[in-house]
Amino acid sequence: MSLVDGSGEEIVLDIADETEEKENENINSPADLEREKQKTNEFIAQGNTGQNLFFIQNYNEYDQGIKHILNAVSSDGSRKKYDLCQADKCVEFIETYRDSEYVVVAIILCVFEFVSLVELAELRKIFIKYLPKAERADQEENKRSETGDPYLSIDTLTGVIGGKRFNTEEGQACVSLGENSKQALINVMDSFPALRDALVSGLLQVYESYKSRAVFNAYQMVTAFARVSSFDIDYADRRIFPRLCADSRNTGLLGTLMYKLYGDDAAEKTVQSILLRWLRSDNKWLWRPVCMTFSYLTNEGNAVPFGTALEREIFGRIQNFNVGDLKFMASVLMQSMAFREMAARIFHNLFKEADTQEKKQFLASIYLRLLRYCYFYVNKRRKELPLVACDTGTQQKLLSPLLRQFMFRYYLRKQLYVILEAYIKEVSQYRYSTDMINHIAAYFYILAGTEKGNQQGVMDFLCHCGGTMAQQIYDRLLRKYMKETREEKHGSIPE
């Protein structure tokens, strides 16, 4: 399931199960790493992995665009025969057109905020299988068939409830009830509780269908599950979430869905309880959707009560993370400053607890692997390398003890330099800010520490990298070291 954002970049909602993926450790040079990155990005572009996540900035951009279109659709003043937003009209419509394609299409347009005309025929086939047949049909001519009547036009099927056609910005022809569809769904589920299970079964079948995954975009599915779940969150917890939690590829949907539901004041406490239950379960991947929800909420500046529990869970698991876990974590680091702060605290506290050099080196190796996967996601739009171009001085301070570990072990330092050299060479091709240069220079300053030999080693490395960015970092460090040398000789001058 995917969505193309405004830049043309595909945002994938499914998260592949990568527990069996093997890691390529034969990376001895920046060229090796660049080739590995290219292979990874080609794999993603072909839709074979779920590591490009559906994150909140993309979701909100799409959400605002669709809302603008749907508001225009629903405000055209057309006369409706049945206004499903009114409970009595909704009941009258369903009882009049029971067991007909009219009701099938109406329910589809209530569940989904909008549907393309191409998709509607396929959806009719799926929902017809699950919606119960009436014991009798008052209007025989409207009685549905198992495959649908090919001679009923879209306008005929949707006009009776005020469905309207519109085109998306990409030119895709769609039909919708507009902003009224959510209230219409509430009326259907409230007045006809016997339809609820059938409606949910149809929705799950749409999502689990491979064909529908390829056609349907992420926005439609998240919105559909959110509006159905918000009607009765406890029902959703019993009926919907267990099905979605059975497959790790549903990480993206679950994370975005819980974020949407968290915004509903009536559901917030229940959502918190569910997220905490997922964290405490023995499931090896359910921390991931919690992590996504955390990143969405914190990106908007919201306080997140379950953040401490999430940090504690990752703290206890990270040393056993597989390749898929680390790639997922790298994806979230690219998107969320709050998560970068959390990761820095986790590494700091783990390093503080490590009581042997072997344990410290192991933590350094985890950091290296995570950094490598973060580098794979660096591009022209996302230039900052997490846990290198740190957002804050706090992150830098927390990482300081771990970074200095690299200066004591040649093989660790060599691997780190491979990543940093590849990163510096790539980002030198892009336009970057002065702040970004300052942050990376601060990273190298911490890496070198106070040992003159280490400082010279870092300066030699930057000379070896070459290029404008490396030179800018070198110049900043050189000025810093020259100032420190003057102060050592003459003492600092009071301001």
LINCORLIN-V557844 format. One line per field, one symbol per residue. phi: phi as a letter, one per 40 degrees, with the letter a starting at -180 (. if undefined). psi: psi as a letter, one per 20 degrees, with the letter a starting at -180 (. if undefined). burial: 1 if it has 16 or more other C-alpha atoms within 10 Angstrom, else 0. A space follows every 50 residues. Layout:
# LINCORLIN-V557844
phi = ???
psi = ???
burial = ???
This chain:
# LINCORLIN-V557844
phi = .aaccccgccbcccbccbccccccccbbadccccccccccccccccgcab ccccbcccccccdcccdcccccccbcgccbcbccccdccccdccccbdfb cdcdcccdcccbcabccccdcccdcccdcbcccccabcbdccccbcbgcc ccccccccccbgcbcabcccgccbbacgcccccccdcccccbdccccccc ccccccccccccccccccddcccccccccccaccccccbbcdccccbccc dcccccccccccccdcbdcccdccccccccccdcbcccccccddcdcccc gccbccccccccccdcbdcbccdcccccdcccdcbbcccccccccccccc ccccbbccccccccccdcccccccccccaccbcccdgbcccbccddcccd dcccccccbccccccccccccccccccccbcbccdcccccccccccdcgb cccccccccccccccggccdcccdcccccccccccccccbgcccc
psi = prppahiippophqoqokhjpqpoimoirhgghggggggghhgghjkjrk ioqnrhhgghggghgghgghhhgikijqpqgooiipghhgggghhgkqkr hghghghgihgphqpqhghgghhghghhhhpqqqhqohnhijpqrhiqoi jprghghhhhjkpqqrprhijpprqqjbiihghggggghghmhiiggggh ggghhghipgghhhgqrhgggggghghghhhnhhghhhhgghghiipiij ggggghghgghhiohhighgggggghhghiripiiihghgggggggghhj jqpohjgghgghghgihhijqaghghhghgghhhhoghhhgggggghghg hhhpjqhghhhghhhggggghghghhipahhnhpoqjfmqhrhgggghig hghihhiioghghghghgghgggggghhirprrhggggghhhghggghbi phghghgghgghhhgrrgghgggggggghghgghgghhgiqqpp.
burial = 11100000011111111100000000000100110110011001001011 11111101100100010011001100000001111010111011011111 11111111111111110001001111110110000010000111000100 00010011111111110000000111111111111111100000111111 11111110000110011111111111111110110100011001100111 11111111111100001101110111011000001111111111111110 00000110011001100100101111111111111111111111111101 10000000011011111111111111110000111111111000111111 11111110000110111111111111100000000111111111111110 000110011011001000110111001000100000000000000
